Amino acid sequence: MPRSKYAGIGARATPRDIQDVMTAVAQKLEADDWLLRSGGAAGADQAFERGVTNPDAMQIFLPNERPFQGHIPGQKPHWINYQSMPGASQAFASVNQFHPAPERLSEYARHLMARNAMQALGPNLNDPAKMIVAWTPEGKITGGTGQALRMAQSYGIPVRNLGDNQTLQNILRWLD
């Protein structure tokens, strides 16, 4: 049976206590044979990554071939330069579809947004995550994380945003 996939993402400014919850969520999902897809950024992304012990249980999509937030693409098999994946051109094009102001983004920022497509939809953009677990302030669709959340809305991917207090309480009960 194929492994279920989820995107573990969120703001770089995710509070430390929420990061601890994300790490616990990643541990529990890994134990249930879920694959983490994330983006390697400080804060939420790295909190999810800390919870996964088996490198085969995660895919960390990075914006290019240069080091990013302590990740060097290819140094570990699960640290992936998204631009080397089959869906890279389509991911880059998706920025125009899902970002509210793509014309204001630098090329580098467009690559950061494009890697979100692979977190939500996989390296070929044809394998949507079963869910997205995220944190944004007050659970709103905002910031870089908002790019993946808009994609989730479009593709019908359920989102568990820990910035929403009710969702957070449900997740804490599930962890216990």
C-alpha positions as CSV (number, residue, x, y, z in Angstrom):
1,M,0.0,0.0,0.0
2,P,1.5,3.4,-0.9
3,R,2.5,5.6,1.9
4,S,0.3,8.6,2.7
5,K,1.9,12.0,2.2
6,Y,1.5,15.3,4.1
7,A,3.0,18.7,3.8
8,G,4.4,20.0,7.1
9,I,4.8,23.8,6.6
10,G,4.4,27.2,8.2
11,A,5.8,30.5,9.0
12,R,9.4,31.0,10.0
13,A,8.1,32.9,13.0
14,T,6.1,29.9,14.3
15,P,6.2,30.1,18.1
16,R,8.4,27.6,19.8
17,D,5.6,25.8,21.6
18,I,3.8,25.3,18.3
19,Q,7.1,24.0,16.8
20,D,7.2,21.4,19.6
21,V,3.7,20.3,18.6
22,M,4.8,20.1,14.9
23,T,7.7,17.9,15.9
24,A,5.3,15.6,17.9
25,V,2.9,15.5,14.9
26,A,5.7,14.5,12.6
27,Q,6.8,11.7,15.0
28,K,3.3,10.3,15.2
29,L,2.7,10.5,11.5
30,E,6.0,8.8,10.7
31,A,5.1,6.0,13.1
32,D,1.9,5.6,11.0
33,D,3.9,5.4,7.8
34,W,3.3,8.9,6.5
35,L,5.8,10.8,4.3
36,L,6.7,14.4,5.2
37,R,7.0,16.9,2.4
38,S,8.5,20.3,3.5
39,G,10.7,23.1,2.4
40,G,13.7,23.2,4.8
41,A,13.0,26.8,6.1
42,A,13.7,27.8,9.7
43,G,10.7,27.6,12.0
44,A,7.9,25.3,11.1
45,D,9.6,23.4,8.3
46,Q,12.6,22.4,10.4
47,A,10.3,21.6,13.4
48,F,8.5,19.0,11.3
49,E,11.8,17.7,9.9
50,R,13.2,17.3,13.5
51,G,10.3,14.9,14.2
52,V,11.2,12.4,11.4
53,T,14.0,9.9,12.1
54,N,14.0,7.9,8.9
55,P,15.3,9.9,5.9
56,D,13.2,7.8,3.6
57,A,10.1,9.2,5.4
58,M,10.7,12.8,4.1
59,Q,11.2,14.9,1.0
60,I,12.6,18.4,1.7
61,F,12.2,20.5,-1.4
62,L,14.8,23.3,-1.7
63,P,14.7,26.4,-4.0
64,N,17.9,25.8,-6.0
65,E,21.3,24.1,-6.0
66,R,22.8,26.4,-3.3
67,P,22.8,25.8,0.4
68,F,19.5,26.9,2.0
69,Q,18.9,27.2,5.8
70,G,21.6,24.7,6.6
71,H,20.5,22.2,3.9
72,I,22.7,21.4,0.9
73,P,20.7,19.9,-1.9
74,G,21.9,16.3,-2.6
75,Q,24.0,16.1,0.6
76,K,21.3,13.9,1.9
77,P,19.0,12.0,-0.5
78,H,15.9,13.7,1.0
79,W,17.3,17.2,0.5
80,I,16.1,17.9,-3.1
81,N,16.7,20.8,-5.4
82,Y,13.1,21.2,-6.7
83,Q,14.5,22.5,-10.0
84,S,15.9,19.0,-10.7
85,M,12.5,17.4,-10.5
86,P,10.2,16.5,-13.4
87,G,7.5,19.0,-12.4
88,A,9.9,22.0,-12.0
89,S,8.7,24.1,-14.9
90,Q,5.1,23.5,-14.0
91,A,5.8,24.4,-10.4
92,F,7.5,27.6,-11.4
93,A,4.5,28.4,-13.7
94,S,2.1,27.8,-10.8
95,V,3.4,30.9,-9.0
96,N,1.4,33.0,-11.5
97,Q,-1.7,31.0,-10.9
98,F,-1.7,30.9,-7.0
99,H,0.3,34.0,-5.8
100,P,-1.8,37.2,-5.4
101,A,1.1,39.4,-6.8
102,P,3.6,37.3,-8.7
103,E,4.9,40.4,-10.5
104,R,6.3,41.7,-7.2
105,L,8.4,38.6,-6.6
106,S,12.1,38.4,-7.3
107,E,13.2,35.4,-9.3
108,Y,14.6,33.8,-6.0
109,A,11.2,34.5,-4.2
110,R,9.4,32.8,-7.2
111,H,11.6,29.7,-6.7
112,L,10.7,29.7,-3.0
113,M,7.0,29.9,-3.9
114,A,7.5,27.2,-6.7
115,R,8.9,24.7,-4.3
116,N,5.6,24.9,-2.4
117,A,3.9,23.3,-5.3
118,M,6.0,20.2,-4.8
119,Q,5.3,20.2,-1.1
120,A,1.5,20.1,-1.8
121,L,1.5,18.1,-5.1
122,G,4.7,16.0,-5.2
123,P,7.7,16.1,-7.5
124,N,5.7,15.5,-10.7
125,L,2.8,17.7,-9.4
126,N,0.4,14.7,-9.8
127,D,0.4,13.2,-6.3
128,P,-1.5,15.7,-3.9
129,A,-0.7,15.4,-0.2
130,K,-3.5,13.8,1.8
131,M,-3.3,16.9,4.1
132,I,-1.3,19.9,5.0
133,V,-0.4,20.6,8.6
134,A,0.7,24.3,9.0
135,W,0.9,27.3,11.2
136,T,0.2,30.8,10.2
137,P,-0.9,33.7,12.5
138,E,-4.5,33.3,13.5
139,G,-4.8,30.5,10.9
140,K,-5.0,33.0,8.0
141,I,-3.8,32.4,4.5
142,T,-0.7,34.6,4.5
143,G,3.0,34.8,3.8
144,G,4.9,32.2,1.8
145,T,2.9,29.4,3.5
146,G,-0.2,31.0,1.9
147,Q,1.0,29.9,-1.5
148,A,0.7,26.2,-0.5
149,L,-2.6,26.9,1.4
150,R,-4.1,28.5,-1.8
151,M,-3.1,25.4,-3.7
152,A,-4.7,23.2,-1.1
153,Q,-7.9,25.1,-1.5
154,S,-7.8,24.7,-5.2
155,Y,-7.0,20.9,-5.1
156,G,-9.3,20.1,-2.1
157,I,-6.4,19.1,0.2
158,P,-7.5,19.4,3.8
159,V,-5.5,21.9,5.9
160,R,-4.9,21.6,9.7
161,N,-3.7,25.1,10.6
162,L,-2.4,25.2,14.1
163,G,-2.8,29.0,14.1
164,D,-6.5,28.3,14.5
165,N,-7.1,27.6,18.2
166,Q,-9.8,24.9,17.7
167,T,-7.6,23.0,15.3
168,L,-4.7,23.2,17.7
169,Q,-6.8,21.8,20.5
170,N,-8.0,18.9,18.3
171,I,-4.4,18.1,17.4
172,L,-3.3,18.2,21.0
173,R,-6.1,15.7,21.9
174,W,-5.0,13.5,19.0
175,L,-1.4,13.6,20.2
176,D,-2.5,12.4,23.7
